[in-house]
Amino acid sequence: MLAAFAREVGAGHFKRVVLLLDNAGFHTRPGLAIPDGLRLVYLLPYSPELQPAETLWTLVDEPLVNRLIPTLDEPANTIGARCCDLTERQIDISSRTNSAWWPKNRAPS
């Protein structure tokens, strides 16, 4: 998968790509082959504030919590619809992801 990603983004000798990952155990394995031009950087353990999207899981999976799911298609359909709904709820997203210490957007100089 890393090789396919590197090809897709054009990583190589003349283009370096940094891929930021959390420390989930399934994001690495011993002897993992890392393609040329790709660098894996891991977030500190137990630091969800460094990955603001982590705070959004409760919004995304809310429609599925404590429900009987009759088919395997339902979670994908429900989460897809929920993500579409969340694109219209910018205030909810911002309130969960904008930490006080996070750098503010600045116009390029």
ZIPE-V764089 format. One record per pair of residues at least 24 apart in sequence whose C-alpha atoms are under 8 Angstrom apart, sorted by sequence separation. I is the first residue (numbers start at 1). GAP is how many residues later the second one is. D is the distance in Angstrom with one decimal. If there is no record, write none. Layout:
I;GAP;D  I;GAP;D
This chain:
12;24;5.1  13;24;5.7  11;25;7.0  12;25;4.0  11;26;4.8  12;26;7.2  11;27;6.1  6;29;6.7  22;29;8.0  3;31;7.5  6;31;7.5  2;32;6.8  3;32;5.8  6;32;6.6  2;33;6.9  56;37;7.2  56;40;7.0  55;41;6.1  56;41;7.8  55;42;6.7  52;44;7.6  53;44;6.7  52;45;4.8  52;46;7.5  49;50;7.5
